Amino acid sequence: MKPESLMMSYGYKPELSEGSVKCPIFQTSTFVFKTAEAGKAFFEVAYGLRDKRKGEETGLIYSRINNPDLEILEARLTLWDEAEDCAVFESGMSAITTVLFEFLKPDDMLLISSPLYGGSDHFIKKILTKFGIHVVEFRVGQSKNDIVKIVESSGLAGKLALVYIETPANPTNDLIDIACSKEIADHFSTSNRPVYLAVDNTYMGPLWQHPLKHGADLVLYSATKYIGGHSDVIAGACLGSKALLKRVKALRTFLGNMPSPNTGWLLLRSLETLKARMDIQSANADKVVQFLNQHPLIEKVYFPGNLTAKDGVQYNIKIKQCLSNGGMISFDIKGGEKEAFKFLNSLKLIKLAVSLGSTESLAEHPATMTHVDVDAELRKKLSITSQMIRVSVGIENHEDIIADISQALDKSVNK
Ligand SMILES: *Cc1c(COP(=O)(O)O)cnc(C)c1O
């Protein structure tokens, strides 16, 4: 069966919960062991002292280690990416930072794509570097040869431990080739020093891009975005092989950054409508872009759906790895900050807020909001100007979204 058919049942046994159709919130910190022997066995497996025996059911211990809401959520999340295992976190940032801490140690080198989500960029450049981790970056649009040269000329090639990318890049929707990033990781891998590839897949969500299928070792999500989808919860997730997730989960146990049972339950509720919501968001985005493309007050639209064979490499990457054009649109309006702010202040249906992937449409101004922290020179190179608006398309009727954008555009040029 397809994942969307399994989101209401997978991993949950009603008979263990009084026949309740829906998984209850297991609001408990600790679990009763039937016997001391059972408690001993659960700890042996949870702490990795031995592997699970064939057919052995491991039990619940303590909600920092395991909890039914989190375990069922993790099982359901693996279905979309066809991953062996998943770990959920109390935020996207905690999923990302836990992976970076687990797969890097002092004097290692981390290769990143640029631009990255502001929080990831800050953590990598301002915090990881305090722990002696070397950071080297490449920009979207650079070829495999360019990137290999950047790594080699850094003089740190032998120290490369992790490649970390985000595609499509926020807010410009520039694409990075996942398979090519894996080739770069492999190029610098040795048998006793594997170089892993981690991909932040938040922008495409679990439906529209499957990085593990293109060679990524780990895929990361801010579950606050499409997965949660209702702007009412902060959470994160990491997916990959059982072997790598064992390491991620062990560090999570000791950092204690798992989500609460209530967050797990909210996300289970959200996952039931993930496909339905994302289908509508993608269809709406295509229609909004058709409107923007022909509007005289729009100078440029940044959207994977606008790529054609003429765009060469970017188009080829899209065909290879994107299953949809996504639900995120950026565009340059005529004028500058004044016109952009007038546009944002005139929106009636679309909310003026950061974040993305939710049921309601949201709009923001990257240059002064989400990307204000990005170095001004780099911002210019990335075409994040004062004219740029970013919209996350929701599930409202597309005609209402378009009418709202249309009336706000008219107001942006009026005195
Ligand atoms: C929001 C976001 C994050 C951070 O997630 P939180 O849930 O806010 O901690 C990371 N990466 C991307 C691409 C995001 O959009």
Ligand as a Chemical Component Dictionary entry (heavy atoms), coordinates in Angstrom:
data_LIG
# 
_chem_comp.id                   LIG 
_chem_comp.type                 NON-POLYMER 
_chem_comp.pdbx_formal_charge   0 
_chem_comp.three_letter_code    LIG 
# 
loop_
_chem_comp_atom.comp_id 
_chem_comp_atom.atom_id 
_chem_comp_atom.alt_atom_id 
_chem_comp_atom.type_symbol 
_chem_comp_atom.charge 
_chem_comp_atom.model_Cartn_x 
_chem_comp_atom.model_Cartn_y 
_chem_comp_atom.model_Cartn_z 
_chem_comp_atom.pdbx_ordinal 
LIG C1 C1 C 0 12.602 25.843 9.621  1  
LIG C2 C2 C 0 13.783 25.183 9.050  2  
LIG C3 C3 C 0 14.758 24.584 9.861  3  
LIG C4 C4 C 0 14.709 24.650 11.369 4  
LIG O1 O1 O 0 13.617 23.956 11.893 5  
LIG P1 P1 P 0 12.931 24.309 13.315 6  
LIG O2 O2 O 0 11.833 23.305 13.380 7  
LIG O3 O3 O 0 12.464 25.728 13.250 8  
LIG O4 O4 O 0 13.961 24.117 14.359 9  
LIG C5 C5 C 0 15.818 23.944 9.238  10 
LIG N1 N1 N 0 15.941 23.907 7.901  11 
LIG C6 C6 C 0 15.027 24.477 7.087  12 
LIG C7 C7 C 0 15.211 24.406 5.617  13 
LIG C8 C8 C 0 13.927 25.142 7.635  14 
LIG O5 O5 O 0 13.040 25.717 6.815  15 
# 
loop_
_chem_comp_bond.comp_id 
_chem_comp_bond.atom_id_1 
_chem_comp_bond.atom_id_2 
_chem_comp_bond.value_order 
_chem_comp_bond.pdbx_ordinal 
LIG C1 C2 SING 1  
LIG C2 C3 SING 2  
LIG C2 C8 DOUB 3  
LIG C3 C4 SING 4  
LIG C3 C5 DOUB 5  
LIG C4 O1 SING 6  
LIG O1 P1 SING 7  
LIG P1 O2 DOUB 8  
LIG P1 O3 SING 9  
LIG P1 O4 SING 10 
LIG C5 N1 SING 11 
LIG N1 C6 DOUB 12 
LIG C6 C7 SING 13 
LIG C6 C8 SING 14 
LIG C8 O5 SING 15 
# 
